[in-house]
Amino acid sequence: MSEPKTLAEVRARLAELAEARQQRHEDPEAALAKARMELADAEAVDAAERTYGRVGDQIETYKTPRGVVIIKRPNHLLFRRFADAPQLTVAVCEELVLTCLVHPSRDVFEQLAEDFPGILAPLASKASELAGVRAKATSGKS
């Protein structure tokens, strides 16, 4: 192979090598499952954006080992109940997240939260950010 002459040619060759190396070392079934999950996540985010608005403005996403969770901006009454809670507990976070849940279905999410209980706090924080609270303000609540 001749030496690449442009930055684009170098980048293209690097990408070719990375792809070839990845294909040599990856399990085809695992790669297919991962690609299918990424596709399902992208389709869910696209559908949510078409329904609710842009990520970061009207909705937020959170990646989990089993796919993306999408939440929408909480309404003022539900957020006020969350903010007025005397103590930030898992139950309080879960109530807020469930009221904002767009994807996956509630049943799937409840199993996901049971298997990965640590997802509730960051999701509640993202819901708070959508409601207009800065991240530092929600992380200091106890």
C-alpha positions as CSV (number, residue, x, y, z in Angstrom):
1,M,0.0,0.0,0.0
2,S,1.2,3.5,-0.8
3,E,1.8,6.0,1.9
4,P,-1.3,8.2,2.5
5,K,-0.8,11.8,1.2
6,T,-3.7,13.6,2.9
7,L,-5.2,13.8,6.3
8,A,-8.4,12.3,4.9
9,E,-6.5,9.3,3.5
10,V,-4.7,8.8,6.9
11,R,-8.0,8.9,8.7
12,A,-9.6,6.5,6.2
13,R,-6.8,4.0,6.6
14,L,-7.0,4.3,10.5
15,A,-10.7,3.6,10.3
16,E,-10.1,0.6,8.0
17,L,-7.5,-0.9,10.4
18,A,-9.7,-0.3,13.4
19,E,-12.7,-2.0,11.7
20,A,-10.6,-5.0,10.6
21,R,-9.1,-5.4,14.2
22,Q,-12.6,-5.1,15.7
23,Q,-14.0,-7.8,13.4
24,R,-11.1,-10.1,14.2
25,H,-11.7,-9.8,18.0
26,E,-15.4,-9.5,18.4
27,D,-18.0,-12.2,18.9
28,P,-20.4,-11.9,15.9
29,E,-23.5,-12.7,18.0
30,A,-22.6,-10.2,20.7
31,A,-21.8,-7.6,18.0
32,L,-25.2,-8.2,16.4
33,A,-27.0,-7.9,19.7
34,K,-25.2,-4.7,20.5
35,A,-25.9,-3.2,17.1
36,R,-29.6,-4.2,17.4
37,M,-29.8,-2.5,20.9
38,E,-28.1,0.6,19.5
39,L,-30.6,0.7,16.6
40,A,-33.6,0.2,19.0
41,D,-32.2,3.0,21.2
42,A,-31.8,5.4,18.2
43,E,-35.3,4.6,17.0
44,A,-36.8,5.2,20.5
45,V,-34.9,8.6,20.8
46,D,-36.1,9.6,17.3
47,A,-39.7,8.8,18.1
48,A,-39.5,10.6,21.5
49,E,-38.0,13.7,19.8
50,R,-40.8,13.7,17.2
51,T,-43.4,13.5,20.0
52,Y,-41.9,15.6,22.8
53,G,-39.1,17.7,21.4
54,R,-35.3,17.8,21.4
55,V,-33.0,15.9,23.8
56,G,-31.7,18.3,26.4
57,D,-34.7,20.6,26.0
58,Q,-37.9,18.5,26.4
59,I,-36.5,15.0,26.9
60,E,-33.3,13.4,28.4
61,T,-31.7,10.0,27.7
62,Y,-29.8,7.7,30.0
63,K,-27.9,4.7,28.7
64,T,-28.1,1.4,30.7
65,P,-26.6,-2.0,30.0
66,R,-30.0,-3.0,28.6
67,G,-30.8,0.0,26.5
68,V,-31.7,3.7,26.8
69,V,-34.2,5.2,29.2
70,I,-36.0,8.3,28.0
71,I,-37.7,10.8,30.3
72,K,-39.7,13.9,29.5
73,R,-39.8,17.2,31.4
74,P,-42.0,16.8,34.5
75,N,-45.1,19.0,34.9
76,H,-44.9,21.6,37.7
77,L,-47.2,19.9,40.1
78,L,-45.3,16.6,40.0
79,F,-42.0,18.3,40.2
80,R,-43.1,20.4,43.2
81,R,-44.1,17.3,45.0
82,F,-40.6,15.9,44.4
83,A,-38.9,19.1,45.4
84,D,-41.0,19.5,48.6
85,A,-40.2,16.0,49.8
86,P,-38.6,16.2,53.2
87,Q,-36.0,13.7,52.2
88,L,-34.6,12.5,48.9
89,T,-35.2,8.8,48.9
90,V,-35.3,6.1,46.3
91,A,-39.1,6.0,46.4
92,V,-39.3,9.8,45.9
93,C,-36.8,9.5,42.9
94,E,-38.7,6.6,41.5
95,E,-42.1,8.4,41.7
96,L,-40.7,11.4,39.7
97,V,-39.0,9.2,37.1
98,L,-42.1,7.0,36.6
99,T,-44.2,10.1,36.0
100,C,-41.7,11.3,33.4
101,L,-41.0,8.0,31.7
102,V,-41.3,7.9,27.9
103,H,-39.3,4.7,27.1
104,P,-39.1,1.8,27.9
105,S,-42.5,0.6,29.1
106,R,-43.2,0.9,32.8
107,D,-42.9,-2.9,33.3
108,V,-39.6,-3.0,31.5
109,F,-38.3,0.0,33.4
110,E,-39.4,-1.4,36.8
111,Q,-37.4,-4.6,36.1
112,L,-34.5,-2.5,34.9
113,A,-34.6,-0.4,38.1
114,E,-34.8,-3.6,40.2
115,D,-31.7,-5.0,38.4
116,F,-29.8,-1.6,38.4
117,P,-31.2,0.5,41.3
118,G,-28.5,3.1,40.8
119,I,-30.2,4.4,37.7
120,L,-33.0,6.2,39.7
121,A,-30.8,9.0,41.2
122,P,-29.3,10.2,37.9
123,L,-32.7,9.9,36.1
124,A,-34.3,12.1,38.9
125,S,-31.4,14.5,38.5
126,K,-32.0,14.7,34.7
127,A,-35.7,15.2,35.3
128,S,-34.8,18.1,37.7
129,E,-32.5,19.6,35.1
130,L,-35.4,19.5,32.5
131,A,-37.5,21.2,35.1
132,G,-35.0,24.0,35.3
133,V,-32.9,23.1,38.3
134,R,-29.2,23.1,37.9
135,A,-27.4,19.8,38.6
136,K,-25.6,21.1,41.7
137,A,-28.8,22.1,43.4
138,T,-30.3,18.6,43.1
139,S,-27.1,16.8,44.1
140,G,-26.9,18.6,47.4
141,K,-30.4,17.6,48.6
142,S,-30.5,15.1,51.4
